[in-house]
């Protein structure tokens, strides 16, 4: 079983930074794609970033490119999302997701991720 738990959310001012973390307390050694999505009230779940677990290579949504950085700590089974220059448009619940496929997909489709954390709230005020 895969267990994902996000943390690090909070309420900040525009221009501030936050670092989210996602801990895998299960067994994910065979998972090659981890991702962050976000979901605001009344909106579809939106892709934010994905990482190739083995190589560390990342991809980002255009809306966060240059501001957000995804990384991982292999030894601790953690993935991070460093969020800089936050804006009110970044306000959402941020969710960590794992792709069960044994190859890197980098998928931006939430339907292709089988494992999800509970989410952590990020609120950015102007």
WOFEN-V710012 format. One line per field, one symbol per residue. ss: DSSP state (2 for helix, 1 for strand, 0 for the rest). A space follows every 50 residues. Layout:
ss->???
//
This chain:
ss->00011110011110000111111100000000111111100000011111 11000001110000000111111000011111100002220111111110 00000000022200110001111110
//
